[in-house]
């Protein structure tokens, strides 16, 4: 079992239950999945760019990546329907907790000019979305081997019923939110 998963089961579950004043253990919010998404607009001109992005995402996520396709043709962006323009990976269970551990303890502290995560990035269901402007904050990426600095979106899906429950869950996992 991953370190954060053990911590959630043994300590955090009870703390969150007490903090939110929940009666039933099944009401306590938990993280269901983490989705990493990288849009690569330059893939229209050069297909090798997407291959580099896929390789980076596979290193970061630790599993196979799915290429995302354009849903409709847009002449202004020179893309056609079904054209590969990005990649994504969905992490669940063990890999999800291992990624979360690396994100909170290693990657987020390496962000340049970091002043805390935006606490308003929760949706109404308690899911959290954040953007990372450069993939080199992750320890799996070797700075000398990348072809370009690319950003990505990270979405943390939870079973929380509202934004306050989601915030309580991620604060228990030591997410550094702005005060």
ChimeraX commands (.cxc) that place a marker at each C-alpha (Angstrom):
marker #1 position 0.00,0.00,0.00 radius 0.5
marker #1 position 1.29,3.50,-0.85 radius 0.5
marker #1 position 2.42,5.78,1.98 radius 0.5
marker #1 position -0.40,8.31,1.57 radius 0.5
marker #1 position -2.99,5.55,1.21 radius 0.5
marker #1 position -1.91,4.05,4.54 radius 0.5
marker #1 position -1.97,7.50,6.12 radius 0.5
marker #1 position -5.49,8.13,4.78 radius 0.5
marker #1 position -6.83,4.81,6.08 radius 0.5
marker #1 position -5.15,5.01,9.50 radius 0.5
marker #1 position -5.23,8.74,10.39 radius 0.5
marker #1 position -6.84,11.11,7.91 radius 0.5
marker #1 position -10.15,9.25,7.50 radius 0.5
marker #1 position -11.00,9.74,11.19 radius 0.5
marker #1 position -9.76,13.34,11.26 radius 0.5
marker #1 position -11.84,14.33,8.23 radius 0.5
marker #1 position -14.91,12.56,9.65 radius 0.5
marker #1 position -14.56,14.49,12.91 radius 0.5
marker #1 position -13.80,17.83,11.19 radius 0.5
marker #1 position -16.84,17.62,8.89 radius 0.5
marker #1 position -19.07,16.21,11.65 radius 0.5
marker #1 position -20.11,13.17,9.64 radius 0.5
marker #1 position -21.97,10.28,11.27 radius 0.5
marker #1 position -21.28,7.50,8.77 radius 0.5
marker #1 position -17.78,6.41,7.65 radius 0.5
marker #1 position -19.02,6.01,4.09 radius 0.5
marker #1 position -19.81,9.75,3.95 radius 0.5
marker #1 position -16.13,10.67,4.37 radius 0.5
marker #1 position -14.81,12.00,1.03 radius 0.5
marker #1 position -11.99,10.16,-0.72 radius 0.5
marker #1 position -10.00,10.64,-3.89 radius 0.5
marker #1 position -11.29,8.45,-6.73 radius 0.5
marker #1 position -8.91,9.34,-9.58 radius 0.5
marker #1 position -6.32,11.81,-10.81 radius 0.5
marker #1 position -6.34,12.79,-14.49 radius 0.5
marker #1 position -3.30,14.35,-16.17 radius 0.5
marker #1 position -3.98,16.10,-19.48 radius 0.5
marker #1 position -1.54,17.74,-21.87 radius 0.5
marker #1 position -2.79,19.66,-24.89 radius 0.5
marker #1 position -0.15,19.83,-27.61 radius 0.5
marker #1 position -1.23,22.35,-30.23 radius 0.5
marker #1 position 2.12,22.16,-32.02 radius 0.5
marker #1 position 1.30,18.54,-32.96 radius 0.5
marker #1 position -0.61,19.92,-35.96 radius 0.5
marker #1 position 2.63,20.98,-37.66 radius 0.5
marker #1 position 4.98,18.27,-36.33 radius 0.5
marker #1 position 3.85,14.80,-35.24 radius 0.5
marker #1 position 7.10,14.15,-33.33 radius 0.5
marker #1 position 6.12,16.81,-30.79 radius 0.5
marker #1 position 3.20,14.66,-29.62 radius 0.5
marker #1 position 5.50,11.63,-29.30 radius 0.5
marker #1 position 7.79,13.60,-26.95 radius 0.5
marker #1 position 4.77,14.75,-24.93 radius 0.5
marker #1 position 3.50,11.15,-24.66 radius 0.5
marker #1 position 6.93,9.98,-23.48 radius 0.5
marker #1 position 7.01,12.69,-20.79 radius 0.5
marker #1 position 3.48,11.84,-19.61 radius 0.5
marker #1 position 4.32,8.12,-19.41 radius 0.5
marker #1 position 7.32,8.94,-17.21 radius 0.5
marker #1 position 5.24,11.18,-14.94 radius 0.5
marker #1 position 2.16,8.95,-14.72 radius 0.5
marker #1 position 3.94,5.60,-14.75 radius 0.5
marker #1 position 1.48,3.99,-17.15 radius 0.5
marker #1 position 0.38,4.01,-20.80 radius 0.5
marker #1 position -0.99,7.28,-22.14 radius 0.5
marker #1 position -4.03,7.81,-24.37 radius 0.5
marker #1 position -3.75,10.27,-27.26 radius 0.5
marker #1 position -6.67,12.69,-27.39 radius 0.5
marker #1 position -8.21,13.51,-30.75 radius 0.5
marker #1 position -9.78,16.70,-32.08 radius 0.5
marker #1 position -13.57,16.47,-31.87 radius 0.5
marker #1 position -14.24,18.77,-34.80 radius 0.5
marker #1 position -12.38,20.54,-37.57 radius 0.5
marker #1 position -11.32,24.15,-36.96 radius 0.5
marker #1 position -9.83,25.90,-39.99 radius 0.5
marker #1 position -8.38,28.73,-37.91 radius 0.5
marker #1 position -6.22,26.28,-35.95 radius 0.5
marker #1 position -5.55,24.07,-39.01 radius 0.5
marker #1 position -6.91,20.95,-37.29 radius 0.5
marker #1 position -9.22,18.29,-38.66 radius 0.5
marker #1 position -11.71,16.02,-36.94 radius 0.5
marker #1 position -9.93,12.98,-35.45 radius 0.5
marker #1 position -6.47,14.59,-35.50 radius 0.5
marker #1 position -4.29,13.71,-32.45 radius 0.5
marker #1 position -3.72,16.99,-30.54 radius 0.5
marker #1 position -2.93,15.94,-26.97 radius 0.5
marker #1 position -2.59,13.13,-24.47 radius 0.5
marker #1 position -3.99,12.16,-21.10 radius 0.5
marker #1 position -3.59,9.53,-18.40 radius 0.5
marker #1 position -5.99,8.54,-15.61 radius 0.5
marker #1 position -4.44,7.28,-12.38 radius 0.5
marker #1 position -6.39,5.20,-9.88 radius 0.5
marker #1 position -5.69,3.23,-6.68 radius 0.5
marker #1 position -2.00,2.61,-5.87 radius 0.5
marker #1 position -0.49,4.70,-8.69 radius 0.5
marker #1 position -2.85,7.56,-7.84 radius 0.5
marker #1 position -1.62,7.74,-4.24 radius 0.5
marker #1 position 2.03,7.42,-5.32 radius 0.5
marker #1 position 1.58,10.28,-7.81 radius 0.5
marker #1 position -0.21,12.37,-5.18 radius 0.5
marker #1 position 2.71,11.82,-2.79 radius 0.5
marker #1 position 5.25,12.94,-5.42 radius 0.5
marker #1 position 3.07,15.91,-6.37 radius 0.5
marker #1 position 2.69,17.27,-2.83 radius 0.5
marker #1 position 6.16,16.48,-1.45 radius 0.5
marker #1 position 8.43,16.99,-4.48 radius 0.5
marker #1 position 6.78,18.63,-7.51 radius 0.5
marker #1 position 4.76,21.49,-5.98 radius 0.5
marker #1 position 7.71,22.80,-3.90 radius 0.5
marker #1 position 9.78,22.91,-7.13 radius 0.5
marker #1 position 7.33,25.30,-8.87 radius 0.5
marker #1 position 8.96,28.67,-9.54 radius 0.5
marker #1 position 7.52,31.68,-7.64 radius 0.5
marker #1 position 5.04,29.43,-5.87 radius 0.5
marker #1 position 2.72,31.22,-3.43 radius 0.5
marker #1 position 0.19,28.48,-2.79 radius 0.5
marker #1 position -2.53,26.71,-4.75 radius 0.5
marker #1 position -5.70,28.61,-5.60 radius 0.5
marker #1 position -8.43,27.51,-3.14 radius 0.5
marker #1 position -11.13,28.64,-5.62 radius 0.5
marker #1 position -10.28,25.95,-8.18 radius 0.5
marker #1 position -12.83,23.50,-6.74 radius 0.5
marker #1 position -15.99,22.74,-8.68 radius 0.5
marker #1 position -19.40,22.27,-7.03 radius 0.5
marker #1 position -18.80,18.52,-6.59 radius 0.5
marker #1 position -15.54,19.00,-4.66 radius 0.5
marker #1 position -13.15,18.08,-7.51 radius 0.5
marker #1 position -9.94,20.12,-7.78 radius 0.5
marker #1 position -8.25,21.25,-11.00 radius 0.5
marker #1 position -4.86,22.87,-11.31 radius 0.5
marker #1 position -2.48,23.74,-14.09 radius 0.5
marker #1 position 1.27,23.21,-14.12 radius 0.5
marker #1 position 3.21,25.42,-16.52 radius 0.5
marker #1 position 6.28,23.19,-16.87 radius 0.5
marker #1 position 6.72,19.42,-16.71 radius 0.5
marker #1 position 10.29,19.69,-15.35 radius 0.5
marker #1 position 9.01,20.06,-11.77 radius 0.5
marker #1 position 8.51,16.28,-11.68 radius 0.5
marker #1 position 11.56,14.23,-10.64 radius 0.5
marker #1 position 10.99,11.66,-13.43 radius 0.5
marker #1 position 11.74,14.24,-16.14 radius 0.5
marker #1 position 15.41,14.81,-16.96 radius 0.5
marker #1 position 15.92,18.45,-17.99 radius 0.5
marker #1 position 18.58,17.52,-20.57 radius 0.5
marker #1 position 16.32,15.05,-22.39 radius 0.5
marker #1 position 13.24,17.25,-23.02 radius 0.5
marker #1 position 12.66,18.97,-26.35 radius 0.5
marker #1 position 10.40,21.75,-25.03 radius 0.5
marker #1 position 8.83,22.91,-21.79 radius 0.5
marker #1 position 5.14,22.01,-21.74 radius 0.5
marker #1 position 2.41,22.49,-19.20 radius 0.5
marker #1 position -0.36,20.15,-18.14 radius 0.5
marker #1 position -3.68,20.06,-16.34 radius 0.5
marker #1 position -4.10,17.97,-13.20 radius 0.5
marker #1 position -7.63,17.11,-12.06 radius 0.5
marker #1 position -8.23,15.40,-8.73 radius 0.5
marker #1 position -11.68,13.76,-8.64 radius 0.5
marker #1 position -13.21,13.12,-5.22 radius 0.5
marker #1 position -16.39,11.70,-3.71 radius 0.5
marker #1 position -16.95,14.98,-1.84 radius 0.5
marker #1 position -20.46,16.44,-2.04 radius 0.5
marker #1 position -19.33,20.07,-2.18 radius 0.5
marker #1 position -16.23,22.27,-2.44 radius 0.5
marker #1 position -15.78,22.56,1.35 radius 0.5
marker #1 position -15.57,18.78,1.77 radius 0.5
marker #1 position -13.10,18.57,-1.13 radius 0.5
marker #1 position -10.96,21.32,0.41 radius 0.5
marker #1 position -10.98,19.55,3.80 radius 0.5
marker #1 position -9.86,16.32,2.09 radius 0.5
marker #1 position -6.97,17.90,0.18 radius 0.5
marker #1 position -5.87,19.99,3.18 radius 0.5
marker #1 position -5.62,16.72,5.12 radius 0.5
marker #1 position -3.22,15.51,2.40 radius 0.5
marker #1 position -1.09,18.67,3.04 radius 0.5
marker #1 position -1.98,20.55,-0.16 radius 0.5
marker #1 position -0.46,24.05,0.19 radius 0.5
marker #1 position -3.47,26.32,-0.44 radius 0.5
marker #1 position -3.23,30.12,-0.30 radius 0.5
marker #1 position -4.56,31.54,2.95 radius 0.5
marker link #1:1,2 radius 0.2
marker link #1:2,3 radius 0.2
marker link #1:3,4 radius 0.2
marker link #1:4,5 radius 0.2
marker link #1:5,6 radius 0.2
marker link #1:6,7 radius 0.2
marker link #1:7,8 radius 0.2
marker link #1:8,9 radius 0.2
marker link #1:9,10 radius 0.2
marker link #1:10,11 radius 0.2
marker link #1:11,12 radius 0.2
marker link #1:12,13 radius 0.2
marker link #1:13,14 radius 0.2
marker link #1:14,15 radius 0.2
marker link #1:15,16 radius 0.2
marker link #1:16,17 radius 0.2
marker link #1:17,18 radius 0.2
marker link #1:18,19 radius 0.2
marker link #1:19,20 radius 0.2
marker link #1:20,21 radius 0.2
marker link #1:21,22 radius 0.2
marker link #1:22,23 radius 0.2
marker link #1:23,24 radius 0.2
marker link #1:24,25 radius 0.2
marker link #1:25,26 radius 0.2
marker link #1:26,27 radius 0.2
marker link #1:27,28 radius 0.2
marker link #1:28,29 radius 0.2
marker link #1:29,30 radius 0.2
marker link #1:30,31 radius 0.2
marker link #1:31,32 radius 0.2
marker link #1:32,33 radius 0.2
marker link #1:33,34 radius 0.2
marker link #1:34,35 radius 0.2
marker link #1:35,36 radius 0.2
marker link #1:36,37 radius 0.2
marker link #1:37,38 radius 0.2
marker link #1:38,39 radius 0.2
marker link #1:39,40 radius 0.2
marker link #1:40,41 radius 0.2
marker link #1:41,42 radius 0.2
marker link #1:42,43 radius 0.2
marker link #1:43,44 radius 0.2
marker link #1:44,45 radius 0.2
marker link #1:45,46 radius 0.2
marker link #1:46,47 radius 0.2
marker link #1:47,48 radius 0.2
marker link #1:48,49 radius 0.2
marker link #1:49,50 radius 0.2
marker link #1:50,51 radius 0.2
marker link #1:51,52 radius 0.2
marker link #1:52,53 radius 0.2
marker link #1:53,54 radius 0.2
marker link #1:54,55 radius 0.2
marker link #1:55,56 radius 0.2
marker link #1:56,57 radius 0.2
marker link #1:57,58 radius 0.2
marker link #1:58,59 radius 0.2
marker link #1:59,60 radius 0.2
marker link #1:60,61 radius 0.2
marker link #1:61,62 radius 0.2
marker link #1:62,63 radius 0.2
marker link #1:63,64 radius 0.2
marker link #1:64,65 radius 0.2
marker link #1:65,66 radius 0.2
marker link #1:66,67 radius 0.2
marker link #1:67,68 radius 0.2
marker link #1:68,69 radius 0.2
marker link #1:69,70 radius 0.2
marker link #1:70,71 radius 0.2
marker link #1:71,72 radius 0.2
marker link #1:72,73 radius 0.2
marker link #1:73,74 radius 0.2
marker link #1:74,75 radius 0.2
marker link #1:75,76 radius 0.2
marker link #1:76,77 radius 0.2
marker link #1:77,78 radius 0.2
marker link #1:78,79 radius 0.2
marker link #1:79,80 radius 0.2
marker link #1:80,81 radius 0.2
marker link #1:81,82 radius 0.2
marker link #1:82,83 radius 0.2
marker link #1:83,84 radius 0.2
marker link #1:84,85 radius 0.2
marker link #1:85,86 radius 0.2
marker link #1:86,87 radius 0.2
marker link #1:87,88 radius 0.2
marker link #1:88,89 radius 0.2
marker link #1:89,90 radius 0.2
marker link #1:90,91 radius 0.2
marker link #1:91,92 radius 0.2
marker link #1:92,93 radius 0.2
marker link #1:93,94 radius 0.2
marker link #1:94,95 radius 0.2
marker link #1:95,96 radius 0.2
marker link #1:96,97 radius 0.2
marker link #1:97,98 radius 0.2
marker link #1:98,99 radius 0.2
marker link #1:99,100 radius 0.2
marker link #1:100,101 radius 0.2
marker link #1:101,102 radius 0.2
marker link #1:102,103 radius 0.2
marker link #1:103,104 radius 0.2
marker link #1:104,105 radius 0.2
marker link #1:105,106 radius 0.2
marker link #1:106,107 radius 0.2
marker link #1:107,108 radius 0.2
marker link #1:108,109 radius 0.2
marker link #1:109,110 radius 0.2
marker link #1:110,111 radius 0.2
marker link #1:111,112 radius 0.2
marker link #1:112,113 radius 0.2
marker link #1:113,114 radius 0.2
marker link #1:114,115 radius 0.2
marker link #1:115,116 radius 0.2
marker link #1:116,117 radius 0.2
marker link #1:117,118 radius 0.2
marker link #1:118,119 radius 0.2
marker link #1:119,120 radius 0.2
marker link #1:120,121 radius 0.2
marker link #1:121,122 radius 0.2
marker link #1:122,123 radius 0.2
marker link #1:123,124 radius 0.2
marker link #1:124,125 radius 0.2
marker link #1:125,126 radius 0.2
marker link #1:126,127 radius 0.2
marker link #1:127,128 radius 0.2
marker link #1:128,129 radius 0.2
marker link #1:129,130 radius 0.2
marker link #1:130,131 radius 0.2
marker link #1:131,132 radius 0.2
marker link #1:132,133 radius 0.2
marker link #1:133,134 radius 0.2
marker link #1:134,135 radius 0.2
marker link #1:135,136 radius 0.2
marker link #1:136,137 radius 0.2
marker link #1:137,138 radius 0.2
marker link #1:138,139 radius 0.2
marker link #1:139,140 radius 0.2
marker link #1:140,141 radius 0.2
marker link #1:141,142 radius 0.2
marker link #1:142,143 radius 0.2
marker link #1:143,144 radius 0.2
marker link #1:144,145 radius 0.2
marker link #1:145,146 radius 0.2
marker link #1:146,147 radius 0.2
marker link #1:147,148 radius 0.2
marker link #1:148,149 radius 0.2
marker link #1:149,150 radius 0.2
marker link #1:150,151 radius 0.2
marker link #1:151,152 radius 0.2
marker link #1:152,153 radius 0.2
marker link #1:153,154 radius 0.2
marker link #1:154,155 radius 0.2
marker link #1:155,156 radius 0.2
marker link #1:156,157 radius 0.2
marker link #1:157,158 radius 0.2
marker link #1:158,159 radius 0.2
marker link #1:159,160 radius 0.2
marker link #1:160,161 radius 0.2
marker link #1:161,162 radius 0.2
marker link #1:162,163 radius 0.2
marker link #1:163,164 radius 0.2
marker link #1:164,165 radius 0.2
marker link #1:165,166 radius 0.2
marker link #1:166,167 radius 0.2
marker link #1:167,168 radius 0.2
marker link #1:168,169 radius 0.2
marker link #1:169,170 radius 0.2
marker link #1:170,171 radius 0.2
marker link #1:171,172 radius 0.2
marker link #1:172,173 radius 0.2
marker link #1:173,174 radius 0.2
marker link #1:174,175 radius 0.2
marker link #1:175,176 radius 0.2
marker link #1:176,177 radius 0.2
marker link #1:177,178 radius 0.2
marker link #1:178,179 radius 0.2
view
